[in-house]
Amino acid sequence: MLYDKSNLKVTRGGEIVLDVRALKAEMVRNGYTQAQLAKEIGVSSKTFSNRLKTGDFGVTEIEIMMRVLHLKD
């Protein structure tokens, strides 16, 4: 696995996916709860929780989270 500068995206076999552990760490570091970040990206808390289990977030959602969590790509 190769990590990019944001520490949120992981390359696995040529596919870029979200590193859920890194996202959770950044949420804690920035004082965000799952409910707060869910609201920022425009989804329900339940949907956000489900997406955390799979890492299945859209590009726009990831971009919003990176901005809100003060990460650079």
Buried (B, 14 or more C-beta within 10 A) or exposed (E): EEEEEBBBBBEEEEEEBBBBEBBBBBBEEEEBEBEBBBBBBEBEBEEBEEBBEEBEBEEEBBBBBBEBBEBEE
